[in-house]
């Protein structure tokens, strides 16, 4: 009974620096974009993330790719 | 009174449905050309999928300002 891993849609998460707290530590907010193809290339996701982040006034702190997969017993 | 702005980019997918990508707090000096370039890149890179297939064309892009007036704040 082998278990197969079936990739599901990924999530692109932009981590944005929206300001600083009173004590001076950065306040980060993440913007998630769902329905990213599991087969999408990292480079392509990175390029799109950069282009979208460039439209925002917030500073881009990081780009995260979250991959999902379902485990199915065959 | 607080104002928030949102950039809403609309695309058409393969079945002709509209798909939105919204971003908060767009740059105040954003040009239409810059938004179009980013939208073209989203379509060219084709990393997004929807229930109606890939994104195939640009449909609309707007900056929406929402003005919020706080009338009551519960005492802490």
Backbone of each chain as nested JSON, in Angstrom:
{
  "chains": [
    {"id": "A", "residues": [
      {"number": 1, "name": "UNK", "atoms": {"N": [0.848, -1.185, 0.0], "CA": [0.0, 0.0, 0.0], "C": [0.889, 1.243, 0.0]}},
      {"number": 2, "name": "UNK", "atoms": {"N": [1.206, 1.677, -1.173], "CA": [2.083, 2.846, -1.276], "C": [1.256, 4.123, -1.187]}},
      {"number": 3, "name": "UNK", "atoms": {"N": [1.86, 5.104, -0.608], "CA": [1.198, 6.405, -0.516], "C": [1.772, 7.31, -1.592]}},
      {"number": 4, "name": "UNK", "atoms": {"N": [0.91, 7.933, -2.369], "CA": [1.384, 8.855, -3.397], "C": [1.099, 10.286, -2.968]}},
      {"number": 5, "name": "UNK", "atoms": {"N": [1.983, 11.144, -3.407], "CA": [1.883, 12.553, -3.066], "C": [1.381, 13.293, -4.295]}},
      {"number": 6, "name": "UNK", "atoms": {"N": [0.214, 13.91, -4.17], "CA": [-0.369, 14.631, -5.302], "C": [-0.267, 16.128, -5.03]}},
      {"number": 7, "name": "UNK", "atoms": {"N": [0.514, 16.835, -5.834], "CA": [0.68, 18.265, -5.553], "C": [-0.617, 19.051, -5.752]}},
      {"number": 8, "name": "UNK", "atoms": {"N": [-0.895, 19.952, -4.844], "CA": [-2.04, 20.852, -4.971], "C": [-1.539, 22.247, -5.259]}},
      {"number": 9, "name": "UNK", "atoms": {"N": [-2.448, 23.175, -5.357], "CA": [-2.038, 24.542, -5.684], "C": [-1.133, 25.134, -4.605]}},
      {"number": 10, "name": "UNK", "atoms": {"N": [-0.195, 25.931, -5.044], "CA": [0.715, 26.599, -4.122], "C": [0.155, 27.967, -3.753]}},
      {"number": 11, "name": "UNK", "atoms": {"N": [0.796, 28.593, -2.795], "CA": [0.408, 29.933, -2.367], "C": [1.647, 30.823, -2.441]}},
      {"number": 12, "name": "UNK", "atoms": {"N": [1.456, 31.989, -3.028], "CA": [2.535, 32.981, -3.047], "C": [2.257, 33.974, -1.931]}},
      {"number": 13, "name": "UNK", "atoms": {"N": [3.218, 34.135, -1.045], "CA": [3.016, 35.036, 0.075], "C": [4.054, 36.151, 0.045]}},
      {"number": 14, "name": "UNK", "atoms": {"N": [3.539, 37.374, -0.038], "CA": [4.428, 38.536, 0.008], "C": [4.501, 38.998, 1.457]}},
      {"number": 15, "name": "UNK", "atoms": {"N": [5.689, 39.09, 1.99], "CA": [5.848, 39.602, 3.351], "C": [6.222, 41.075, 3.229]}},
      {"number": 16, "name": "UNK", "atoms": {"N": [5.342, 41.938, 3.75], "CA": [5.507, 43.381, 3.567], "C": [5.813, 44.059, 4.887]}},
      {"number": 17, "name": "UNK", "atoms": {"N": [6.682, 45.017, 4.803], "CA": [7.071, 45.803, 5.964], "C": [6.165, 47.036, 5.989]}},
      {"number": 18, "name": "UNK", "atoms": {"N": [5.162, 47.042, 6.857], "CA": [4.17, 48.123, 6.813], "C": [4.482, 49.268, 7.77]}},
      {"number": 19, "name": "UNK", "atoms": {"N": [5.471, 49.101, 8.6], "CA": [5.816, 50.184, 9.52], "C": [6.604, 49.637, 10.697]}},
      {"number": 20, "name": "UNK", "atoms": {"N": [6.817, 50.489, 11.665], "CA": [7.551, 50.067, 12.854], "C": [6.691, 50.311, 14.084]}},
      {"number": 21, "name": "UNK", "atoms": {"N": [6.807, 49.437, 15.047], "CA": [6.054, 49.613, 16.281], "C": [6.724, 50.693, 17.126]}},
      {"number": 22, "name": "UNK", "atoms": {"N": [6.058, 51.059, 18.219], "CA": [6.606, 52.122, 19.073], "C": [7.978, 51.761, 19.606]}},
      {"number": 23, "name": "UNK", "atoms": {"N": [8.188, 50.468, 19.839], "CA": [9.492, 50.057, 20.366], "C": [10.528, 49.884, 19.254]}},
      {"number": 24, "name": "UNK", "atoms": {"N": [10.127, 50.166, 18.007], "CA": [11.092, 50.163, 16.916], "C": [11.208, 48.852, 16.163]}},
      {"number": 25, "name": "UNK", "atoms": {"N": [10.457, 47.839, 16.583], "CA": [10.544, 46.578, 15.845], "C": [9.616, 46.65, 14.626]}},
      {"number": 26, "name": "UNK", "atoms": {"N": [10.017, 46.01, 13.555], "CA": [9.222, 46.115, 12.324], "C": [7.875, 45.414, 12.427]}},
      {"number": 27, "name": "UNK", "atoms": {"N": [6.866, 46.02, 11.805], "CA": [5.55, 45.39, 11.718], "C": [5.454, 44.787, 10.319]}},
      {"number": 28, "name": "UNK", "atoms": {"N": [5.287, 43.476, 10.267], "CA": [5.214, 42.79, 8.984], "C": [3.798, 42.298, 8.749]}},
      {"number": 29, "name": "UNK", "atoms": {"N": [3.366, 42.415, 7.529], "CA": [2.052, 41.9, 7.176], "C": [2.233, 41.044, 5.928]}},
      {"number": 30, "name": "UNK", "atoms": {"N": [1.512, 39.955, 5.851], "CA": [1.686, 39.14, 4.648], "C": [0.446, 39.197, 3.78]}},
      {"number": 31, "name": "UNK", "atoms": {"N": [0.689, 39.177, 2.498], "CA": [-0.378, 39.198, 1.498], "C": [-0.271, 37.882, 0.745]}},
      {"number": 32, "name": "UNK", "atoms": {"N": [-1.309, 37.067, 0.868], "CA": [-1.264, 35.761, 0.219], "C": [-2.033, 35.773, -1.088]}},
      {"number": 33, "name": "UNK", "atoms": {"N": [-1.441, 35.208, -2.094], "CA": [-2.119, 35.042, -3.378], "C": [-2.256, 33.544, -3.617]}},
      {"number": 34, "name": "UNK", "atoms": {"N": [-3.49, 33.083, -3.595], "CA": [-3.743, 31.653, -3.732], "C": [-3.768, 31.253, -5.2]}},
      {"number": 35, "name": "UNK", "atoms": {"N": [-4.006, 29.989, -5.418], "CA": [-4.168, 29.451, -6.774], "C": [-2.926, 29.639, -7.636]}},
      {"number": 36, "name": "UNK", "atoms": {"N": [-1.762, 29.445, -7.033], "CA": [-0.542, 29.427, -7.827], "C": [-0.313, 27.977, -8.253]}},
      {"number": 37, "name": "UNK", "atoms": {"N": [-0.046, 27.788, -9.534], "CA": [0.139, 26.425, -10.048], "C": [1.293, 25.729, -9.336]}},
      {"number": 38, "name": "UNK", "atoms": {"N": [1.089, 24.477, -9.012], "CA": [2.16, 23.744, -8.335], "C": [3.359, 23.572, -9.265]}},
      {"number": 39, "name": "UNK", "atoms": {"N": [3.095, 23.596, -10.584], "CA": [4.174, 23.41, -11.554], "C": [4.898, 24.716, -11.893]}},
      {"number": 40, "name": "UNK", "atoms": {"N": [4.417, 25.839, -11.331], "CA": [5.041, 27.125, -11.658], "C": [6.5, 27.135, -11.213]}},
      {"number": 41, "name": "UNK", "atoms": {"N": [7.338, 27.748, -12.033], "CA": [8.769, 27.82, -11.711], "C": [9.005, 28.86, -10.627]}},
      {"number": 42, "name": "UNK", "atoms": {"N": [9.98, 28.554, -9.757], "CA": [10.324, 29.497, -8.691], "C": [10.685, 30.868, -9.262]}},
      {"number": 43, "name": "UNK", "atoms": {"N": [11.429, 30.846, -10.367], "CA": [11.858, 32.105, -10.981], "C": [10.662, 32.953, -11.425]}},
      {"number": 44, "name": "UNK", "atoms": {"N": [9.662, 32.296, -12.009], "CA": [8.478, 33.009, -12.483], "C": [7.701, 33.597, -11.308]}},
      {"number": 45, "name": "UNK", "atoms": {"N": [7.555, 32.805, -10.245], "CA": [6.837, 33.293, -9.066], "C": [7.581, 34.484, -8.471]}},
      {"number": 46, "name": "UNK", "atoms": {"N": [8.883, 34.368, -8.415], "CA": [9.707, 35.44, -7.872], "C": [9.534, 36.722, -8.691]}},
      {"number": 47, "name": "UNK", "atoms": {"N": [9.534, 36.578, -10.022], "CA": [9.403, 37.742, -10.898], "C": [8.044, 38.423, -10.718]}},
      {"number": 48, "name": "UNK", "atoms": {"N": [6.982, 37.61, -10.647], "CA": [5.64, 38.174, -10.476], "C": [5.537, 38.854, -9.11]}},
      {"number": 49, "name": "UNK", "atoms": {"N": [6.073, 38.197, -8.087], "CA": [6.027, 38.77, -6.741], "C": [6.722, 40.125, -6.711]}},
      {"number": 50, "name": "UNK", "atoms": {"N": [7.861, 40.201, -7.388], "CA": [8.599, 41.462, -7.43], "C": [7.812, 42.55, -8.136]}},
      {"number": 51, "name": "UNK", "atoms": {"N": [7.166, 42.18, -9.244], "CA": [6.401, 43.159, -10.019], "C": [5.198, 43.663, -9.228]}},
      {"number": 52, "name": "UNK", "atoms": {"N": [4.519, 42.75, -8.528], "CA": [3.351, 43.166, -7.746], "C": [3.775, 44.012, -6.556]}},
      {"number": 53, "name": "UNK", "atoms": {"N": [4.869, 43.606, -5.917], "CA": [5.335, 44.344, -4.746], "C": [5.758, 45.756, -5.13]}},
      {"number": 54, "name": "UNK", "atoms": {"N": [6.246, 45.916, -6.371], "CA": [6.704, 47.223, -6.832], "C": [5.552, 48.215, -6.972]}},
      {"number": 55, "name": "UNK", "atoms": {"N": [4.316, 47.708, -7.046], "CA": [3.161, 48.6, -7.161], "C": [2.726, 49.133, -5.804]}},
      {"number": 56, "name": "UNK", "atoms": {"N": [3.232, 48.509, -4.747], "CA": [2.796, 48.883, -3.41], "C": [3.769, 49.844, -2.758]}},
      {"number": 57, "name": "UNK", "atoms": {"N": [3.207, 50.611, -1.836], "CA": [4.031, 51.567, -1.123], "C": [4.836, 50.883, -0.021]}},
      {"number": 58, "name": "UNK", "atoms": {"N": [4.41, 49.688, 0.369], "CA": [5.125, 48.96, 1.413], "C": [6.428, 48.401, 0.872]}},
      {"number": 59, "name": "UNK", "atoms": {"N": [7.372, 48.265, 1.764], "CA": [8.65, 47.675, 1.39], "C": [8.525, 46.151, 1.445]}},
      {"number": 60, "name": "UNK", "atoms": {"N": [9.09, 45.499, 0.445], "CA": [9.015, 44.04, 0.4], "C": [10.067, 43.437, 1.313]}},
      {"number": 61, "name": "UNK", "atoms": {"N": [9.611, 42.611, 2.25], "CA": [10.538, 42.021, 3.219], "C": [10.937, 40.607, 2.827]}},
      {"number": 62, "name": "UNK", "atoms": {"N": [10.092, 39.952, 2.08], "CA": [10.429, 38.59, 1.68], "C": [9.329, 37.99, 0.824]}},
      {"number": 63, "name": "UNK", "atoms": {"N": [9.695, 36.948, 0.099], "CA": [8.743, 36.24, -0.752], "C": [8.746, 34.78, -0.312]}},
      {"number": 64, "name": "UNK", "atoms": {"N": [7.56, 34.257, -0.031], "CA": [7.462, 32.875, 0.427], "C": [6.609, 32.085, -0.54]}},
      {"number": 65, "name": "UNK", "atoms": {"N": [7.057, 30.891, -0.826], "CA": [6.241, 29.98, -1.632], "C": [5.794, 28.844, -0.721]}},
      {"number": 66, "name": "UNK", "atoms": {"N": [4.481, 28.645, -0.64], "CA": [3.943, 27.573, 0.194], "C": [3.376, 26.509, -0.729]}},
      {"number": 67, "name": "UNK", "atoms": {"N": [3.985, 25.34, -0.703], "CA": [3.513, 24.244, -1.55], "C": [2.619, 23.309, -0.747]}},
      {"number": 68, "name": "UNK", "atoms": {"N": [1.576, 22.854, -1.379], "CA": [0.657, 21.915, -0.734], "C": [0.657, 20.606, -1.507]}},
      {"number": 69, "name": "UNK", "atoms": {"N": [0.405, 19.534, -0.789], "CA": [0.287, 18.243, -1.458], "C": [-0.668, 17.358, -0.675]}},
      {"number": 70, "name": "UNK", "atoms": {"N": [-1.427, 16.576, -1.402], "CA": [-2.321, 15.621, -0.761], "C": [-1.639, 14.252, -0.756]}},
      {"number": 71, "name": "UNK", "atoms": {"N": [-1.82, 13.525, 0.339], "CA": [-1.269, 12.17, 0.411], "C": [-2.418, 11.187, 0.201]}},
      {"number": 72, "name": "UNK", "atoms": {"N": [-2.262, 10.35, -0.792], "CA": [-3.333, 9.423, -1.135], "C": [-2.785, 7.994, -1.152]}},
      {"number": 73, "name": "UNK", "atoms": {"N": [-3.502, 7.112, -0.471], "CA": [-3.05, 5.73, -0.456], "C": [-3.624, 4.993, -1.651]}},
      {"number": 74, "name": "UNK", "atoms": {"N": [-2.73, 4.462, -2.472], "CA": [-3.191, 3.79, -3.689], "C": [-3.553, 2.333, -3.391]}}
    ]},
    {"id": "B", "residues": [
      {"number": 1, "name": "UNK", "atoms": {"N": [-11.139, 60.373, 10.617], "CA": [-11.492, 59.831, 9.308], "C": [-10.242, 59.242, 8.659]}},
      {"number": 2, "name": "UNK", "atoms": {"N": [-10.349, 58.018, 8.331], "CA": [-9.185, 57.347, 7.744], "C": [-9.516, 56.9, 6.324]}},
      {"number": 3, "name": "UNK", "atoms": {"N": [-8.553, 57.078, 5.452], "CA": [-8.749, 56.659, 4.07], "C": [-7.801, 55.513, 3.747]}},
      {"number": 4, "name": "UNK", "atoms": {"N": [-8.334, 54.446, 3.187], "CA": [-7.472, 53.376, 2.72], "C": [-7.62, 53.258, 1.215]}},
      {"number": 5, "name": "UNK", "atoms": {"N": [-6.524, 52.945, 0.537], "CA": [-6.599, 52.774, -0.915], "C": [-6.214, 51.348, -1.276]}},
      {"number": 6, "name": "UNK", "atoms": {"N": [-6.864, 50.859, -2.29], "CA": [-6.62, 49.498, -2.775], "C": [-6.499, 49.549, -4.289]}},
      {"number": 7, "name": "UNK", "atoms": {"N": [-5.519, 48.856, -4.802], "CA": [-5.385, 48.708, -6.253], "C": [-6.043, 47.389, -6.633]}},
      {"number": 8, "name": "UNK", "atoms": {"N": [-7.041, 47.456, -7.495], "CA": [-7.698, 46.22, -7.915], "C": [-7.466, 45.981, -9.394]}},
      {"number": 9, "name": "UNK", "atoms": {"N": [-6.764, 44.894, -9.687], "CA": [-6.471, 44.528, -11.07], "C": [-7.385, 43.374, -11.456]}},
      {"number": 10, "name": "UNK", "atoms": {"N": [-8.088, 43.536, -12.558], "CA": [-9.008, 42.487, -12.994], "C": [-8.495, 41.837, -14.267]}},
      {"number": 11, "name": "UNK", "atoms": {"N": [-8.621, 40.543, -14.289], "CA": [-8.208, 39.759, -15.454], "C": [-9.396, 38.915, -15.918]}},
      {"number": 12, "name": "UNK", "atoms": {"N": [-9.32, 38.497, -17.175], "CA": [-10.289, 37.527, -17.68], "C": [-9.589, 36.178, -17.751]}},
      {"number": 13, "name": "UNK", "atoms": {"N": [-10.302, 35.125, -17.359], "CA": [-9.721, 33.793, -17.516], "C": [-10.269, 33.126, -18.778]}},
      {"number": 14, "name": "UNK", "atoms": {"N": [-9.887, 31.876, -18.982], "CA": [-10.219, 31.21, -20.242], "C": [-11.722, 31.079, -20.476]}},
      {"number": 15, "name": "UNK", "atoms": {"N": [-12.508, 31.029, -19.401], "CA": [-13.954, 30.916, -19.593], "C": [-14.628, 32.287, -19.631]}},
      {"number": 16, "name": "UNK", "atoms": {"N": [-13.819, 33.352, -19.59], "CA": [-14.386, 34.69, -19.697], "C": [-14.823, 35.293, -18.373]}},
      {"number": 17, "name": "UNK", "atoms": {"N": [-14.567, 34.597, -17.285], "CA": [-14.913, 35.16, -15.975], "C": [-13.843, 36.142, -15.517]}},
      {"number": 18, "name": "UNK", "atoms": {"N": [-14.244, 37.042, -14.658], "CA": [-13.318, 38.05, -14.159], "C": [-12.66, 37.556, -12.878]}},
      {"number": 19, "name": "UNK", "atoms": {"N": [-11.352, 37.759, -12.79], "CA": [-10.593, 37.377, -11.6], "C": [-9.853, 38.616, -11.115]}},
      {"number": 20, "name": "UNK", "atoms": {"N": [-9.971, 38.902, -9.836], "CA": [-9.327, 40.107, -9.303], "C": [-8.088, 39.77, -8.486]}},
      {"number": 21, "name": "UNK", "atoms": {"N": [-7.102, 40.637, -8.602], "CA": [-5.968, 40.596, -7.677], "C": [-5.922, 41.979, -7.035]}},
      {"number": 22, "name": "UNK", "atoms": {"N": [-6.047, 42.038, -5.719], "CA": [-6.074, 43.327, -5.027], "C": [-4.833, 43.504, -4.18]}},
      {"number": 23, "name": "UNK", "atoms": {"N": [-4.322, 44.708, -4.198], "CA": [-3.16, 45.028, -3.368], "C": [-3.485, 46.276, -2.558]}},
      {"number": 24, "name": "UNK", "atoms": {"N": [-3.151, 46.249, -1.286], "CA": [-3.398, 47.405, -0.429], "C": [-2.313, 48.455, -0.596]}},
      {"number": 25, "name": "UNK", "atoms": {"N": [-2.693, 49.667, -0.317], "CA": [-1.74, 50.768, -0.24], "C": [-0.815, 50.871, -1.455]}},
      {"number": 26, "name": "UNK", "atoms": {"N": [-1.373, 51.086, -2.659], "CA": [-0.514, 51.255, -3.831], "C": [0.3, 52.547, -3.729]}},
      {"number": 27, "name": "UNK", "atoms": {"N": [1.389, 52.572, -4.456], "CA": [2.229, 53.78, -4.458], "C": [1.412, 54.975, -4.939]}},
      {"number": 28, "name": "UNK", "atoms": {"N": [1.555, 56.133, -4.302], "CA": [0.748, 57.284, -4.712], "C": [1.079, 57.777, -6.121]}},
      {"number": 29, "name": "UNK", "atoms": {"N": [2.298, 57.525, -6.581], "CA": [2.689, 58.026, -7.903], "C": [2.596, 56.938, -8.983]}},
      {"number": 30, "name": "UNK", "atoms": {"N": [1.739, 55.944, -8.717], "CA": [1.621, 54.831, -9.646], "C": [1.056, 55.291, -10.991]}},
      {"number": 31, "name": "UNK", "atoms": {"N": [1.692, 54.856, -12.082], "CA": [1.192, 55.23, -13.402], "C": [0.422, 54.062, -14.011]}},
      {"number": 32, "name": "UNK", "atoms": {"N": [-0.461, 54.398, -14.952], "CA": [-1.23, 53.367, -15.639], "C": [-0.287, 52.406, -16.359]}},
      {"number": 33, "name": "UNK", "atoms": {"N": [0.802, 52.959, -16.921], "CA": [1.743, 52.121, -17.659], "C": [2.391, 51.09, -16.742]}},
      {"number": 34, "name": "UNK", "atoms": {"N": [2.732, 51.503, -15.512], "CA": [3.377, 50.586, -14.571], "C": [2.436, 49.446, -14.187]}},
      {"number": 35, "name": "UNK", "atoms": {"N": [1.163, 49.792, -13.99], "CA": [0.181, 48.76, -13.633], "C": [-0.005, 47.798, -14.803]}},
      {"number": 36, "name": "UNK", "atoms": {"N": [-0.086, 48.36, -16.013], "CA": [-0.26, 47.501, -17.192], "C": [0.919, 46.569, -17.389]}},
      {"number": 37, "name": "UNK", "atoms": {"N": [2.124, 47.087, -17.147], "CA": [3.322, 46.251, -17.288], "C": [3.265, 45.074, -16.317]}},
      {"number": 38, "name": "UNK", "atoms": {"N": [2.879, 45.364, -15.069], "CA": [2.794, 44.301, -14.066], "C": [1.722, 43.289, -14.445]}},
      {"number": 39, "name": "UNK", "atoms": {"N": [0.589, 43.791, -14.963], "CA": [-0.491, 42.879, -15.356], "C": [-0.061, 42.003, -16.533]}},
      {"number": 40, "name": "UNK", "atoms": {"N": [0.67, 42.608, -17.473], "CA": [1.166, 41.832, -18.617], "C": [2.109, 40.729, -18.143]}},
      {"number": 41, "name": "UNK", "atoms": {"N": [2.927, 41.055, -17.13], "CA": [3.873, 40.065, -16.601], "C": [3.116, 38.911, -15.938]}},
      {"number": 42, "name": "UNK", "atoms": {"N": [2.068, 39.259, -15.187], "CA": [1.258, 38.223, -14.53], "C": [0.697, 37.262, -15.583]}},
      {"number": 43, "name": "UNK", "atoms": {"N": [0.228, 37.83, -16.707], "CA": [-0.336, 36.981, -17.766], "C": [0.769, 36.178, -18.454]}},
      {"number": 44, "name": "UNK", "atoms": {"N": [1.909, 36.84, -18.725], "CA": [3.0, 36.166, -19.441], "C": [3.579, 35.023, -18.618]}},
      {"number": 45, "name": "UNK", "atoms": {"N": [3.749, 35.238, -17.321], "CA": [4.356, 34.203, -16.475], "C": [3.374, 33.08, -16.179]}},
      {"number": 46, "name": "UNK", "atoms": {"N": [2.087, 33.408, -16.221], "CA": [1.051, 32.381, -16.143], "C": [1.225, 31.442, -14.94]}},
      {"number": 47, "name": "UNK", "atoms": {"N": [1.452, 32.014, -13.767], "CA": [1.634, 31.161, -12.583], "C": [0.316, 30.934, -11.852]}},
      {"number": 48, "name": "UNK", "atoms": {"N": [-0.703, 31.732, -12.174], "CA": [-1.972, 31.603, -11.464], "C": [-2.955, 30.749, -12.256]}},
      {"number": 49, "name": "UNK", "atoms": {"N": [-3.744, 30.006, -11.524], "CA": [-4.798, 29.241, -12.159], "C": [-6.099, 29.588, -11.45]}},
      {"number": 50, "name": "UNK", "atoms": {"N": [-7.214, 29.356, -12.085], "CA": [-8.51, 29.599, -11.459], "C": [-9.425, 28.442, -11.826]}},
      {"number": 51, "name": "UNK", "atoms": {"N": [-10.61, 28.45, -11.255], "CA": [-11.551, 27.383, -11.606], "C": [-11.922, 27.469, -13.078]}},
      {"number": 52, "name": "UNK", "atoms": {"N": [-11.72, 28.622, -13.695], "CA": [-12.04, 28.79, -15.108], "C": [-10.81, 28.812, -15.987]}},
      {"number": 53, "name": "UNK", "atoms": {"N": [-9.704, 28.231, -15.532], "CA": [-8.506, 28.148, -16.358], "C": [-7.513, 29.267, -16.079]}},
      {"number": 54, "name": "UNK", "atoms": {"N": [-6.572, 29.432, -17.002], "CA": [-5.52, 30.43, -16.837], "C": [-6.052, 31.842, -17.038]}},
      {"number": 55, "name": "UNK", "atoms": {"N": [-5.286, 32.817, -16.556], "CA": [-5.611, 34.215, -16.843], "C": [-5.128, 34.518, -18.257]}},
      {"number": 56, "name": "UNK", "atoms": {"N": [-6.005, 35.069, -19.082], "CA": [-5.633, 35.265, -20.485], "C": [-5.548, 36.723, -20.921]}},
      {"number": 57, "name": "UNK", "atoms": {"N": [-6.284, 37.614, -20.261], "CA": [-6.215, 39.001, -20.704], "C": [-6.494, 39.972, -19.569]}},
      {"number": 58, "name": "UNK", "atoms": {"N": [-6.045, 41.22, -19.795], "CA": [-6.319, 42.286, -18.829], "C": [-7.764, 42.731, -19.036]}},
      {"number": 59, "name": "UNK", "atoms": {"N": [-8.411, 43.076, -17.943], "CA": [-9.796, 43.531, -18.099], "C": [-9.984, 44.931, -17.528]}},
      {"number": 60, "name": "UNK", "atoms": {"N": [-9.393, 45.168, -16.368], "CA": [-9.655, 46.437, -15.705], "C": [-8.6, 46.644, -14.628]}},
      {"number": 61, "name": "UNK", "atoms": {"N": [-8.352, 47.893, -14.286], "CA": [-7.489, 48.191, -13.134], "C": [-7.967, 49.5, -12.54]}},
      {"number": 62, "name": "UNK", "atoms": {"N": [-8.185, 49.498, -11.239], "CA": [-8.65, 50.714, -10.575], "C": [-7.956, 50.876, -9.243]}},
      {"number": 63, "name": "UNK", "atoms": {"N": [-7.879, 52.123, -8.829], "CA": [-7.486, 52.394, -7.452], "C": [-8.749, 52.833, -6.731]}},
      {"number": 64, "name": "UNK", "atoms": {"N": [-9.066, 52.138, -5.654], "CA": [-10.302, 52.39, -4.92], "C": [-9.953, 52.976, -3.56]}},
      {"number": 65, "name": "UNK", "atoms": {"N": [-10.518, 54.134, -3.279], "CA": [-10.301, 54.754, -1.97], "C": [-11.533, 54.545, -1.105]}},
      {"number": 66, "name": "UNK", "atoms": {"N": [-11.3, 54.105, 0.09], "CA": [-12.399, 53.906, 1.025], "C": [-12.192, 54.828, 2.208]}},
      {"number": 67, "name": "UNK", "atoms": {"N": [-13.205, 55.625, 2.475], "CA": [-13.111, 56.544, 3.592], "C": [-13.898, 55.963, 4.76]}},
      {"number": 68, "name": "UNK", "atoms": {"N": [-13.245, 55.854, 5.884], "CA": [-13.903, 55.275, 7.046], "C": [-14.015, 56.316, 8.132]}},
      {"number": 69, "name": "UNK", "atoms": {"N": [-15.213, 56.508, 8.636], "CA": [-15.416, 57.422, 9.748], "C": [-15.791, 56.6, 10.976]}},
      {"number": 70, "name": "UNK", "atoms": {"N": [-14.978, 56.705, 11.993], "CA": [-15.219, 55.936, 13.204], "C": [-16.189, 56.707, 14.084]}},
      {"number": 71, "name": "UNK", "atoms": {"N": [-17.373, 56.151, 14.306], "CA": [-18.39, 56.864, 15.085], "C": [-18.384, 56.453, 16.551]}},
      {"number": 72, "name": "UNK", "atoms": {"N": [-17.992, 55.243, 16.801], "CA": [-18.014, 54.792, 18.184], "C": [-16.864, 53.827, 18.433]}},
      {"number": 73, "name": "UNK", "atoms": {"N": [-16.129, 54.059, 19.463], "CA": [-15.077, 53.139, 19.851], "C": [-15.337, 52.73, 21.298]}},
      {"number": 74, "name": "UNK", "atoms": {"N": [-15.461, 51.451, 21.553], "CA": [-15.754, 51.043, 22.926], "C": [-14.616, 51.421, 23.874]}},
      {"number": 75, "name": "UNK", "atoms": {"N": [-14.937, 51.851, 25.084], "CA": [-13.889, 52.208, 26.023], "C": [-13.087, 50.97, 26.416]}},
      {"number": 76, "name": "UNK", "atoms": {"N": [-11.79, 51.14, 26.583], "CA": [-10.931, 49.994, 26.9], "C": [-11.006, 49.697, 28.401]}}
    ]}
  ]
}
